[in-house]
Amino acid sequence: MPATNFRYTFAEGVQVINNLVQQYNAEPQMGHLKGLSPNEAFLALADKTIPHGLHPELGWMLANERYRVPVEMSGCASNIMAAPSVCGVVNWRSV
């Protein structure tokens, strides 16, 4: 019997992994989640003050934004959006 009879196609593999992840996320966890499923914990513990969902226009603006960042002997830092970042970790391109 050929080995291909015992393997998933790529599409089947994706579906099987998706089903496993969905099942895992729906089952209650007795560790840190104290009986909540990951899906329930995500909804219950989410920070309600953070706005979710980026409109395509905003995503485009963030992807193409540029900032001048001074580079010193100790490296460079930026306080873009009032959150200090170290160069190399900043997702925005510096010019």
Residue pairs with C-beta under 8 A, 6 or more apart in sequence:
8 16
24 38
25 37
25 38
25 39
26 37
26 39
27 37
28 35
28 36
28 37
28 40
29 35
29 36
29 37
29 38
29 41
33 40
33 41
36 44
54 62
62 92
65 92
65 93
66 92
66 93
66 94
66 95
67 78
67 80
67 92
67 93
67 94
67 95
68 94
68 95
69 76
69 77
69 78
69 87
69 90
69 94
70 76
71 87
75 86
75 87
76 86
76 87
76 94
77 84
77 85
77 86
77 87
78 84
78 85
78 87
78 90
78 92
78 94
79 85
80 90
80 92
87 94
